[in-house]
Amino acid sequence: MSCVERYVQEHIFIYDRQRFAFWEVIGLQWQDIDFEEQTVSVNRRIRNGDIGKPKTASSIRTIPILKEAMDALIAQKEISGSETWVFTNRYFTEYTSAGQLDWMYKKVLKYVGLPEGRLYNLRHTFATNLIHSDIESITVVSGLLGHNDSIVTQKTYISNVVKSNNIKGRSIFG
């Protein structure tokens, strides 16, 4: 695997295994990662070249990180080329828009022979997998995703899960 392939794989893996919007991913700094406690704090986003606070107050959050994602972050630290930014572009500076990361994702899909897709769909996959799991509360899913309230999560994800799988009466809906 080339350095570029590994670099892209780490980006996608970390994004796929966590609950970030991709403008939050590109806003992550190493100071946001607590390797000892295995948490990530979401404190900023980069959107259209502007570094700012996340979309809503509930988007500012500290979340536990999966061991596999923590391993990927440790590997990412070696290849990011930055003391500040977790994810850097090919010039080892911060991304200025999430579109740059999405463009790279599409290139990787083409390279490995998969159909074109959107990077943001990985967030939907993560949320849907949580809903299919044994998590007892939609509030937990909403908090992990940084949603203001569970209504956003229900409208965005649960109705699609019910439609696609004809699921009814599971405890997560209560």
PyMOL commands that place a pseudoatom at each C-alpha (Angstrom):
pseudoatom trace, name=CA, resn=MET, resi=1, chain=A, elem=C, hetatm=0, pos=[0.000, 0.000, 0.000]
pseudoatom trace, name=CA, resn=SER, resi=2, chain=A, elem=C, hetatm=0, pos=[1.393, 3.377, -0.972]
pseudoatom trace, name=CA, resn=CYS, resi=3, chain=A, elem=C, hetatm=0, pos=[1.676, 6.230, 1.499]
pseudoatom trace, name=CA, resn=VAL, resi=4, chain=A, elem=C, hetatm=0, pos=[-1.171, 8.053, -0.278]
pseudoatom trace, name=CA, resn=GLU, resi=5, chain=A, elem=C, hetatm=0, pos=[-3.418, 4.981, -0.141]
pseudoatom trace, name=CA, resn=ARG, resi=6, chain=A, elem=C, hetatm=0, pos=[-2.692, 4.525, 3.559]
pseudoatom trace, name=CA, resn=TYR, resi=7, chain=A, elem=C, hetatm=0, pos=[-3.282, 8.217, 4.189]
pseudoatom trace, name=CA, resn=VAL, resi=8, chain=A, elem=C, hetatm=0, pos=[-6.692, 8.085, 2.527]
pseudoatom trace, name=CA, resn=GLN, resi=9, chain=A, elem=C, hetatm=0, pos=[-7.544, 4.792, 4.234]
pseudoatom trace, name=CA, resn=GLU, resi=10, chain=A, elem=C, hetatm=0, pos=[-6.882, 6.332, 7.661]
pseudoatom trace, name=CA, resn=HIS, resi=11, chain=A, elem=C, hetatm=0, pos=[-9.147, 9.296, 6.846]
pseudoatom trace, name=CA, resn=ILE, resi=12, chain=A, elem=C, hetatm=0, pos=[-11.983, 7.099, 5.695]
pseudoatom trace, name=CA, resn=PHE, resi=13, chain=A, elem=C, hetatm=0, pos=[-11.577, 4.592, 8.512]
pseudoatom trace, name=CA, resn=ILE, resi=14, chain=A, elem=C, hetatm=0, pos=[-11.679, 7.235, 11.220]
pseudoatom trace, name=CA, resn=TYR, resi=15, chain=A, elem=C, hetatm=0, pos=[-14.630, 8.962, 9.606]
pseudoatom trace, name=CA, resn=ASP, resi=16, chain=A, elem=C, hetatm=0, pos=[-16.500, 5.696, 9.087]
pseudoatom trace, name=CA, resn=ARG, resi=17, chain=A, elem=C, hetatm=0, pos=[-16.038, 4.537, 12.668]
pseudoatom trace, name=CA, resn=GLN, resi=18, chain=A, elem=C, hetatm=0, pos=[-17.063, 7.740, 14.366]
pseudoatom trace, name=CA, resn=ARG, resi=19, chain=A, elem=C, hetatm=0, pos=[-19.854, 10.210, 14.613]
pseudoatom trace, name=CA, resn=PHE, resi=20, chain=A, elem=C, hetatm=0, pos=[-18.440, 13.261, 12.880]
pseudoatom trace, name=CA, resn=ALA, resi=21, chain=A, elem=C, hetatm=0, pos=[-19.704, 15.504, 10.167]
pseudoatom trace, name=CA, resn=PHE, resi=22, chain=A, elem=C, hetatm=0, pos=[-16.848, 15.786, 7.696]
pseudoatom trace, name=CA, resn=TRP, resi=23, chain=A, elem=C, hetatm=0, pos=[-16.340, 19.522, 8.320]
pseudoatom trace, name=CA, resn=GLU, resi=24, chain=A, elem=C, hetatm=0, pos=[-15.768, 18.476, 11.952]
pseudoatom trace, name=CA, resn=VAL, resi=25, chain=A, elem=C, hetatm=0, pos=[-13.235, 15.839, 10.870]
pseudoatom trace, name=CA, resn=ILE, resi=26, chain=A, elem=C, hetatm=0, pos=[-11.117, 18.351, 8.981]
pseudoatom trace, name=CA, resn=GLY, resi=27, chain=A, elem=C, hetatm=0, pos=[-11.319, 20.731, 11.950]
pseudoatom trace, name=CA, resn=LEU, resi=28, chain=A, elem=C, hetatm=0, pos=[-9.777, 18.233, 14.380]
pseudoatom trace, name=CA, resn=GLN, resi=29, chain=A, elem=C, hetatm=0, pos=[-6.500, 19.223, 15.983]
pseudoatom trace, name=CA, resn=TRP, resi=30, chain=A, elem=C, hetatm=0, pos=[-4.161, 16.964, 17.930]
pseudoatom trace, name=CA, resn=GLN, resi=31, chain=A, elem=C, hetatm=0, pos=[-5.032, 18.865, 21.126]
pseudoatom trace, name=CA, resn=ASP, resi=32, chain=A, elem=C, hetatm=0, pos=[-8.602, 17.529, 20.681]
pseudoatom trace, name=CA, resn=ILE, resi=33, chain=A, elem=C, hetatm=0, pos=[-7.477, 13.901, 20.989]
pseudoatom trace, name=CA, resn=ASP, resi=34, chain=A, elem=C, hetatm=0, pos=[-7.033, 12.414, 24.459]
pseudoatom trace, name=CA, resn=PHE, resi=35, chain=A, elem=C, hetatm=0, pos=[-5.109, 9.217, 23.791]
pseudoatom trace, name=CA, resn=GLU, resi=36, chain=A, elem=C, hetatm=0, pos=[-5.127, 8.213, 27.462]
pseudoatom trace, name=CA, resn=GLU, resi=37, chain=A, elem=C, hetatm=0, pos=[-8.892, 8.611, 27.976]
pseudoatom trace, name=CA, resn=GLN, resi=38, chain=A, elem=C, hetatm=0, pos=[-9.595, 7.539, 24.369]
pseudoatom trace, name=CA, resn=THR, resi=39, chain=A, elem=C, hetatm=0, pos=[-11.852, 10.482, 23.602]
pseudoatom trace, name=CA, resn=VAL, resi=40, chain=A, elem=C, hetatm=0, pos=[-12.137, 13.126, 20.912]
pseudoatom trace, name=CA, resn=SER, resi=41, chain=A, elem=C, hetatm=0, pos=[-13.427, 16.634, 21.588]
pseudoatom trace, name=CA, resn=VAL, resi=42, chain=A, elem=C, hetatm=0, pos=[-15.233, 18.362, 18.743]
pseudoatom trace, name=CA, resn=ASN, resi=43, chain=A, elem=C, hetatm=0, pos=[-14.582, 22.087, 19.166]
pseudoatom trace, name=CA, resn=ARG, resi=44, chain=A, elem=C, hetatm=0, pos=[-14.403, 23.490, 15.643]
pseudoatom trace, name=CA, resn=ARG, resi=45, chain=A, elem=C, hetatm=0, pos=[-15.221, 22.945, 12.029]
pseudoatom trace, name=CA, resn=ILE, resi=46, chain=A, elem=C, hetatm=0, pos=[-13.779, 24.171, 8.777]
pseudoatom trace, name=CA, resn=ARG, resi=47, chain=A, elem=C, hetatm=0, pos=[-16.338, 25.182, 6.210]
pseudoatom trace, name=CA, resn=ASN, resi=48, chain=A, elem=C, hetatm=0, pos=[-15.621, 27.123, 3.022]
pseudoatom trace, name=CA, resn=GLY, resi=49, chain=A, elem=C, hetatm=0, pos=[-12.181, 28.072, 4.290]
pseudoatom trace, name=CA, resn=ASP, resi=50, chain=A, elem=C, hetatm=0, pos=[-13.462, 29.455, 7.589]
pseudoatom trace, name=CA, resn=ILE, resi=51, chain=A, elem=C, hetatm=0, pos=[-12.422, 27.920, 10.897]
pseudoatom trace, name=CA, resn=GLY, resi=52, chain=A, elem=C, hetatm=0, pos=[-15.226, 28.304, 13.393]
pseudoatom trace, name=CA, resn=LYS, resi=53, chain=A, elem=C, hetatm=0, pos=[-17.394, 26.704, 16.011]
pseudoatom trace, name=CA, resn=PRO, resi=54, chain=A, elem=C, hetatm=0, pos=[-19.448, 23.628, 15.110]
pseudoatom trace, name=CA, resn=LYS, resi=55, chain=A, elem=C, hetatm=0, pos=[-22.939, 24.047, 13.678]
pseudoatom trace, name=CA, resn=THR, resi=56, chain=A, elem=C, hetatm=0, pos=[-24.827, 23.997, 17.002]
pseudoatom trace, name=CA, resn=ALA, resi=57, chain=A, elem=C, hetatm=0, pos=[-24.024, 24.053, 20.714]
pseudoatom trace, name=CA, resn=SER, resi=58, chain=A, elem=C, hetatm=0, pos=[-24.783, 20.322, 20.917]
pseudoatom trace, name=CA, resn=SER, resi=59, chain=A, elem=C, hetatm=0, pos=[-22.215, 19.725, 18.167]
pseudoatom trace, name=CA, resn=ILE, resi=60, chain=A, elem=C, hetatm=0, pos=[-19.515, 20.757, 20.661]
pseudoatom trace, name=CA, resn=ARG, resi=61, chain=A, elem=C, hetatm=0, pos=[-18.952, 17.464, 22.420]
pseudoatom trace, name=CA, resn=THR, resi=62, chain=A, elem=C, hetatm=0, pos=[-16.446, 14.986, 23.798]
pseudoatom trace, name=CA, resn=ILE, resi=63, chain=A, elem=C, hetatm=0, pos=[-17.088, 11.458, 22.654]
pseudoatom trace, name=CA, resn=PRO, resi=64, chain=A, elem=C, hetatm=0, pos=[-15.485, 8.095, 23.319]
pseudoatom trace, name=CA, resn=ILE, resi=65, chain=A, elem=C, hetatm=0, pos=[-13.528, 6.715, 20.419]
pseudoatom trace, name=CA, resn=LEU, resi=66, chain=A, elem=C, hetatm=0, pos=[-13.410, 3.104, 19.305]
pseudoatom trace, name=CA, resn=LYS, resi=67, chain=A, elem=C, hetatm=0, pos=[-10.124, 1.252, 19.787]
pseudoatom trace, name=CA, resn=GLU, resi=68, chain=A, elem=C, hetatm=0, pos=[-9.781, 0.658, 16.036]
pseudoatom trace, name=CA, resn=ALA, resi=69, chain=A, elem=C, hetatm=0, pos=[-10.226, 4.367, 15.361]
pseudoatom trace, name=CA, resn=MET, resi=70, chain=A, elem=C, hetatm=0, pos=[-7.710, 5.217, 18.101]
pseudoatom trace, name=CA, resn=ASP, resi=71, chain=A, elem=C, hetatm=0, pos=[-5.202, 2.897, 16.400]
pseudoatom trace, name=CA, resn=ALA, resi=72, chain=A, elem=C, hetatm=0, pos=[-5.906, 4.668, 13.113]
pseudoatom trace, name=CA, resn=LEU, resi=73, chain=A, elem=C, hetatm=0, pos=[-5.355, 8.053, 14.799]
pseudoatom trace, name=CA, resn=ILE, resi=74, chain=A, elem=C, hetatm=0, pos=[-1.994, 6.870, 16.140]
pseudoatom trace, name=CA, resn=ALA, resi=75, chain=A, elem=C, hetatm=0, pos=[-1.035, 5.873, 12.589]
pseudoatom trace, name=CA, resn=GLN, resi=76, chain=A, elem=C, hetatm=0, pos=[-2.399, 9.173, 11.280]
pseudoatom trace, name=CA, resn=LYS, resi=77, chain=A, elem=C, hetatm=0, pos=[-0.139, 11.105, 13.662]
pseudoatom trace, name=CA, resn=GLU, resi=78, chain=A, elem=C, hetatm=0, pos=[2.841, 9.579, 11.873]
pseudoatom trace, name=CA, resn=ILE, resi=79, chain=A, elem=C, hetatm=0, pos=[1.680, 10.591, 8.413]
pseudoatom trace, name=CA, resn=SER, resi=80, chain=A, elem=C, hetatm=0, pos=[-0.212, 13.860, 8.908]
pseudoatom trace, name=CA, resn=GLY, resi=81, chain=A, elem=C, hetatm=0, pos=[2.922, 15.991, 8.747]
pseudoatom trace, name=CA, resn=SER, resi=82, chain=A, elem=C, hetatm=0, pos=[1.395, 18.498, 11.150]
pseudoatom trace, name=CA, resn=GLU, resi=83, chain=A, elem=C, hetatm=0, pos=[1.839, 19.268, 14.816]
pseudoatom trace, name=CA, resn=THR, resi=84, chain=A, elem=C, hetatm=0, pos=[-1.566, 20.982, 14.824]
pseudoatom trace, name=CA, resn=TRP, resi=85, chain=A, elem=C, hetatm=0, pos=[-4.009, 19.390, 12.368]
pseudoatom trace, name=CA, resn=VAL, resi=86, chain=A, elem=C, hetatm=0, pos=[-5.031, 15.728, 12.514]
pseudoatom trace, name=CA, resn=PHE, resi=87, chain=A, elem=C, hetatm=0, pos=[-5.884, 15.647, 8.817]
pseudoatom trace, name=CA, resn=THR, resi=88, chain=A, elem=C, hetatm=0, pos=[-3.879, 17.590, 6.308]
pseudoatom trace, name=CA, resn=ASN, resi=89, chain=A, elem=C, hetatm=0, pos=[-4.017, 17.999, 2.576]
pseudoatom trace, name=CA, resn=ARG, resi=90, chain=A, elem=C, hetatm=0, pos=[-1.194, 17.010, 0.240]
pseudoatom trace, name=CA, resn=TYR, resi=91, chain=A, elem=C, hetatm=0, pos=[0.680, 20.193, 1.219]
pseudoatom trace, name=CA, resn=PHE, resi=92, chain=A, elem=C, hetatm=0, pos=[0.512, 19.196, 4.925]
pseudoatom trace, name=CA, resn=THR, resi=93, chain=A, elem=C, hetatm=0, pos=[-1.731, 22.123, 5.806]
pseudoatom trace, name=CA, resn=GLU, resi=94, chain=A, elem=C, hetatm=0, pos=[-5.329, 22.058, 7.003]
pseudoatom trace, name=CA, resn=TYR, resi=95, chain=A, elem=C, hetatm=0, pos=[-8.110, 21.409, 4.543]
pseudoatom trace, name=CA, resn=THR, resi=96, chain=A, elem=C, hetatm=0, pos=[-10.032, 24.540, 3.623]
pseudoatom trace, name=CA, resn=SER, resi=97, chain=A, elem=C, hetatm=0, pos=[-13.226, 22.704, 2.745]
pseudoatom trace, name=CA, resn=ALA, resi=98, chain=A, elem=C, hetatm=0, pos=[-14.768, 19.311, 3.246]
pseudoatom trace, name=CA, resn=GLY, resi=99, chain=A, elem=C, hetatm=0, pos=[-15.168, 19.145, -0.518]
pseudoatom trace, name=CA, resn=GLN, resi=100, chain=A, elem=C, hetatm=0, pos=[-11.435, 18.481, -0.796]
pseudoatom trace, name=CA, resn=LEU, resi=101, chain=A, elem=C, hetatm=0, pos=[-11.797, 15.384, 1.373]
pseudoatom trace, name=CA, resn=ASP, resi=102, chain=A, elem=C, hetatm=0, pos=[-14.894, 14.289, -0.542]
pseudoatom trace, name=CA, resn=TRP, resi=103, chain=A, elem=C, hetatm=0, pos=[-13.011, 14.688, -3.837]
pseudoatom trace, name=CA, resn=MET, resi=104, chain=A, elem=C, hetatm=0, pos=[-10.232, 12.436, -2.526]
pseudoatom trace, name=CA, resn=TYR, resi=105, chain=A, elem=C, hetatm=0, pos=[-12.782, 9.877, -1.336]
pseudoatom trace, name=CA, resn=LYS, resi=106, chain=A, elem=C, hetatm=0, pos=[-14.313, 9.717, -4.825]
pseudoatom trace, name=CA, resn=LYS, resi=107, chain=A, elem=C, hetatm=0, pos=[-10.854, 9.232, -6.330]
pseudoatom trace, name=CA, resn=VAL, resi=108, chain=A, elem=C, hetatm=0, pos=[-10.192, 6.311, -3.973]
pseudoatom trace, name=CA, resn=LEU, resi=109, chain=A, elem=C, hetatm=0, pos=[-13.531, 4.679, -4.812]
pseudoatom trace, name=CA, resn=LYS, resi=110, chain=A, elem=C, hetatm=0, pos=[-12.697, 4.926, -8.499]
pseudoatom trace, name=CA, resn=TYR, resi=111, chain=A, elem=C, hetatm=0, pos=[-9.171, 3.616, -7.882]
pseudoatom trace, name=CA, resn=VAL, resi=112, chain=A, elem=C, hetatm=0, pos=[-10.451, 0.475, -6.141]
pseudoatom trace, name=CA, resn=GLY, resi=113, chain=A, elem=C, hetatm=0, pos=[-13.255, -0.058, -8.653]
pseudoatom trace, name=CA, resn=LEU, resi=114, chain=A, elem=C, hetatm=0, pos=[-16.238, 0.861, -6.483]
pseudoatom trace, name=CA, resn=PRO, resi=115, chain=A, elem=C, hetatm=0, pos=[-19.158, 2.978, -7.664]
pseudoatom trace, name=CA, resn=GLU, resi=116, chain=A, elem=C, hetatm=0, pos=[-19.052, 6.688, -6.975]
pseudoatom trace, name=CA, resn=GLY, resi=117, chain=A, elem=C, hetatm=0, pos=[-20.398, 7.741, -3.590]
pseudoatom trace, name=CA, resn=ARG, resi=118, chain=A, elem=C, hetatm=0, pos=[-20.445, 10.645, -1.192]
pseudoatom trace, name=CA, resn=LEU, resi=119, chain=A, elem=C, hetatm=0, pos=[-18.227, 10.710, 1.879]
pseudoatom trace, name=CA, resn=TYR, resi=120, chain=A, elem=C, hetatm=0, pos=[-21.142, 12.029, 3.909]
pseudoatom trace, name=CA, resn=ASN, resi=121, chain=A, elem=C, hetatm=0, pos=[-22.940, 8.715, 3.333]
pseudoatom trace, name=CA, resn=LEU, resi=122, chain=A, elem=C, hetatm=0, pos=[-20.478, 7.121, 5.771]
pseudoatom trace, name=CA, resn=ARG, resi=123, chain=A, elem=C, hetatm=0, pos=[-22.012, 9.214, 8.564]
pseudoatom trace, name=CA, resn=HIS, resi=124, chain=A, elem=C, hetatm=0, pos=[-25.430, 7.896, 7.572]
pseudoatom trace, name=CA, resn=THR, resi=125, chain=A, elem=C, hetatm=0, pos=[-24.049, 4.364, 7.638]
pseudoatom trace, name=CA, resn=PHE, resi=126, chain=A, elem=C, hetatm=0, pos=[-22.653, 4.899, 11.126]
pseudoatom trace, name=CA, resn=ALA, resi=127, chain=A, elem=C, hetatm=0, pos=[-25.956, 6.269, 12.428]
pseudoatom trace, name=CA, resn=THR, resi=128, chain=A, elem=C, hetatm=0, pos=[-27.976, 3.496, 10.799]
pseudoatom trace, name=CA, resn=ASN, resi=129, chain=A, elem=C, hetatm=0, pos=[-25.690, 0.852, 12.287]
pseudoatom trace, name=CA, resn=LEU, resi=130, chain=A, elem=C, hetatm=0, pos=[-26.182, 2.401, 15.736]
pseudoatom trace, name=CA, resn=ILE, resi=131, chain=A, elem=C, hetatm=0, pos=[-29.938, 2.326, 15.289]
pseudoatom trace, name=CA, resn=HIS, resi=132, chain=A, elem=C, hetatm=0, pos=[-29.747, -1.347, 14.281]
pseudoatom trace, name=CA, resn=SER, resi=133, chain=A, elem=C, hetatm=0, pos=[-27.645, -2.111, 17.370]
pseudoatom trace, name=CA, resn=ASP, resi=134, chain=A, elem=C, hetatm=0, pos=[-28.880, -2.756, 20.876]
pseudoatom trace, name=CA, resn=ILE, resi=135, chain=A, elem=C, hetatm=0, pos=[-28.634, 0.879, 21.985]
pseudoatom trace, name=CA, resn=GLU, resi=136, chain=A, elem=C, hetatm=0, pos=[-31.725, 1.500, 24.078]
pseudoatom trace, name=CA, resn=SER, resi=137, chain=A, elem=C, hetatm=0, pos=[-32.121, 5.241, 23.542]
pseudoatom trace, name=CA, resn=ILE, resi=138, chain=A, elem=C, hetatm=0, pos=[-32.294, 7.403, 20.454]
pseudoatom trace, name=CA, resn=THR, resi=139, chain=A, elem=C, hetatm=0, pos=[-31.004, 10.185, 22.715]
pseudoatom trace, name=CA, resn=VAL, resi=140, chain=A, elem=C, hetatm=0, pos=[-27.657, 8.341, 22.931]
pseudoatom trace, name=CA, resn=VAL, resi=141, chain=A, elem=C, hetatm=0, pos=[-27.449, 8.161, 19.132]
pseudoatom trace, name=CA, resn=SER, resi=142, chain=A, elem=C, hetatm=0, pos=[-28.366, 11.862, 18.861]
pseudoatom trace, name=CA, resn=GLY, resi=143, chain=A, elem=C, hetatm=0, pos=[-25.683, 12.839, 21.380]
pseudoatom trace, name=CA, resn=LEU, resi=144, chain=A, elem=C, hetatm=0, pos=[-22.997, 10.854, 19.583]
pseudoatom trace, name=CA, resn=LEU, resi=145, chain=A, elem=C, hetatm=0, pos=[-23.908, 12.512, 16.302]
pseudoatom trace, name=CA, resn=GLY, resi=146, chain=A, elem=C, hetatm=0, pos=[-24.017, 15.985, 17.885]
pseudoatom trace, name=CA, resn=HIS, resi=147, chain=A, elem=C, hetatm=0, pos=[-27.659, 16.574, 17.003]
pseudoatom trace, name=CA, resn=ASN, resi=148, chain=A, elem=C, hetatm=0, pos=[-29.625, 19.252, 18.872]
pseudoatom trace, name=CA, resn=ASP, resi=149, chain=A, elem=C, hetatm=0, pos=[-32.314, 16.787, 19.852]
pseudoatom trace, name=CA, resn=SER, resi=150, chain=A, elem=C, hetatm=0, pos=[-33.523, 13.317, 19.008]
pseudoatom trace, name=CA, resn=ILE, resi=151, chain=A, elem=C, hetatm=0, pos=[-36.164, 14.626, 16.589]
pseudoatom trace, name=CA, resn=VAL, resi=152, chain=A, elem=C, hetatm=0, pos=[-33.425, 15.457, 14.055]
pseudoatom trace, name=CA, resn=THR, resi=153, chain=A, elem=C, hetatm=0, pos=[-32.055, 11.936, 14.377]
pseudoatom trace, name=CA, resn=GLN, resi=154, chain=A, elem=C, hetatm=0, pos=[-35.492, 10.373, 14.116]
pseudoatom trace, name=CA, resn=LYS, resi=155, chain=A, elem=C, hetatm=0, pos=[-36.435, 12.356, 11.014]
pseudoatom trace, name=CA, resn=THR, resi=156, chain=A, elem=C, hetatm=0, pos=[-33.114, 11.758, 9.312]
pseudoatom trace, name=CA, resn=TYR, resi=157, chain=A, elem=C, hetatm=0, pos=[-32.420, 8.131, 10.138]
pseudoatom trace, name=CA, resn=ILE, resi=158, chain=A, elem=C, hetatm=0, pos=[-35.219, 6.197, 11.809]
pseudoatom trace, name=CA, resn=SER, resi=159, chain=A, elem=C, hetatm=0, pos=[-37.857, 6.788, 9.144]
pseudoatom trace, name=CA, resn=ASN, resi=160, chain=A, elem=C, hetatm=0, pos=[-35.406, 5.505, 6.533]
pseudoatom trace, name=CA, resn=VAL, resi=161, chain=A, elem=C, hetatm=0, pos=[-34.568, 2.448, 8.631]
pseudoatom trace, name=CA, resn=VAL, resi=162, chain=A, elem=C, hetatm=0, pos=[-38.255, 1.645, 9.096]
pseudoatom trace, name=CA, resn=LYS, resi=163, chain=A, elem=C, hetatm=0, pos=[-38.974, 2.116, 5.389]
pseudoatom trace, name=CA, resn=SER, resi=164, chain=A, elem=C, hetatm=0, pos=[-36.041, 0.030, 4.224]
pseudoatom trace, name=CA, resn=ASN, resi=165, chain=A, elem=C, hetatm=0, pos=[-36.329, -2.783, 6.761]
pseudoatom trace, name=CA, resn=ASN, resi=166, chain=A, elem=C, hetatm=0, pos=[-39.954, -2.647, 7.923]
pseudoatom trace, name=CA, resn=ILE, resi=167, chain=A, elem=C, hetatm=0, pos=[-38.759, -2.557, 11.548]
pseudoatom trace, name=CA, resn=LYS, resi=168, chain=A, elem=C, hetatm=0, pos=[-41.454, -1.854, 14.130]
pseudoatom trace, name=CA, resn=GLY, resi=169, chain=A, elem=C, hetatm=0, pos=[-41.659, -1.909, 17.882]
pseudoatom trace, name=CA, resn=ARG, resi=170, chain=A, elem=C, hetatm=0, pos=[-37.939, -2.058, 18.737]
pseudoatom trace, name=CA, resn=SER, resi=171, chain=A, elem=C, hetatm=0, pos=[-36.947, -0.551, 22.068]
pseudoatom trace, name=CA, resn=ILE, resi=172, chain=A, elem=C, hetatm=0, pos=[-34.874, 2.182, 20.377]
pseudoatom trace, name=CA, resn=PHE, resi=173, chain=A, elem=C, hetatm=0, pos=[-38.099, 3.769, 19.124]
pseudoatom trace, name=CA, resn=GLY, resi=174, chain=A, elem=C, hetatm=0, pos=[-39.586, 4.065, 22.616]
for i in range(1, 174): cmd.bond("trace and resi %d" % i, "trace and resi %d" % (i + 1))
show_as sticks, trace
zoom trace
